[in-house]
C-alpha cells in the first residue's frame, strides 16, 4: 500500500498519509523518496494551486515508528553514523520536500499529531484541527532529542516559550489549547474537518496561481532575511506580477464590480 494517497479535485491536491492501521507512522525506509516524488510532481504542475495534507483513520501521524525504534530496525538501526545518515537521507529528505512545496499547504489535522507528525503538520502554511486532534513533541520521553527540525519549526509557529514548554515537558495538548497557542487557525467538528479544509482550499485556489506561489516564497524568505532584503525581493517580484494577464484581470474585475477569473497567465 502506498504511503501517500493522492486525490486531485480541480486545482486542489489532497495528500493523505495512508498507514491508518498503525496511526500513520513516518520514517520507514523509502518514505523520503516517496515524498520527494510527490512534491516534485506538484511543483511542476501549474494547474495545482493548493495542497491539503491529512491522515487516514483516527490519526494525522503518531510520528516515528516506535516498534522500529525498539527493534533497532530500518532508519533506527545500525551504527551511530548509519542512523545519522538514515535521518539525513530519509526523514530529513521527506521534511525538506514538504517544506519545499511551492503552493499553499493546509494541514487538516484529524487526530493525534505527535513527534515527527507534529513537525510535519507545522510545515503546512495553515493548520485546521478536528476536535479530536492532539499535538505533542514527546521526543525526550523516549530518551532522544527533537531530531526532525522541530526546534527550528515550532518556535516560529508558537513562540520560544511555549515551544520550550512542549519540548521540555513532553506534554500533549488538545485542539482547543493548540488554537489558543496559535498552533492551529481553527478547530471544527471531526465530521466537518475535510469540508472546512476543502472550502478554504477552494477560496485560495480562486486566486492567481503565480502570485500565490510568489507570496508563499516571500513569506518563507521573510522569516530569515532583513527588512531591506524583503523589500527588494518584493519590488522585483511585484514588477513581474504587474506584467501578467491575471493582474489586468484583477484590476478590471474590481473596476467592473465583478468576480475575477484568474487563469495563470
Secondary structure, DSSP 4 states (H G I P E B T S, - for coil): --SEEEEEETTEEEEEE--GGGT--B--TTHHHHHHHHHHHHHH-TT--EEEEEESTTEEE--B-HHHHHTT-GGG-S-HHHHHHHIIIIIHHHHHHHHT--SEEEEEE-SEEETHHHHHHHTSSEEEEETT-EEE--GGGGT----SSHHHHHHHHH-HHHHHHHHHH--EEEHHHHHHTTS-SEEE-GGGHHHHHHHHHHHHHTS-HHHHHHHHHHHHHHTTS-HHHHHHHHHHHHHHHTTSHHHHHHHHHHHHTS-------
